[in-house]
């Protein structure tokens, strides 16, 4: 059983959790952590080079739909997305099935794009959800990735879905710097994932996506169908038991320990499994 991850810390620690849980229950496991982007990992699964990877529902579905569209049209096509978990599960299962892959149970944990402000700003301005920004956006500076103005789930989507037009956009080279810019009042609003490690101490908060811009991005382990059939229901039972314990707040804490505290992902994974009665 070859367990892989994408090339960012959260994916590595999630892959470690699933890999260690399988090892504890006697499955032979090798790890290929930090394999690369989805453009590398998904073909590696289809080619049988790796067997299991913790995916993100909406991002995986958009990637597969875009790949299918580009294979039939030179210009590609716009991918459809859904904020409903049940719809995402159905669509993702169908897209994966065409490639010999299987989605196991979705976790409650989600790593979505999120609109963040400091807790002090939220209190002072009475901000609870993204639409609360509409009357004041023209006086606020927004920070996010350099490509944010054109991305459908970043500034472009905020304009289309919420009619949000900020005073200024400041490109941020990383989410770490986005968080620091928020805390230093260099920006008023920032784009941060809902599992960002800086959310753990309460100084930065997310505003609720009340108009449903962001797609469902639940963590979902994807496995090759041949491997799932070879090991039977026992494999799915182990993986699904882990997924049932994963929450968004829990992943924030995993990221805090790995990213901010610098702890090794394998140690953090073992601690998480033990604390959840799975070690």
Secondary structure, DSSP 8 states (H G I E B T S, - for coil): -EEEEESSHHHHHHHHHHHHHHHHTT---EEEEEEE-HHHHHHHHHTTS--EEEEEHHHHHHHHHHHHHHHH-TT-------S-HHHHHHHHHHHHHTTTEEEEEEEEEE--EEEEEEHHHHHHHT--BGGGGTTTGGG-EEEE-TTGGG-TTTHHHHHHHH----SEEEE-SSHHHHHHHHHTTS-SEEEEETT-GGGGGSSEEE-B-TT--S---EEEEEEEHHHHHHHTHHHHHHHHHHHHH--HHHHHHHHIIIIIS---HHHHHHHHHHHTT--
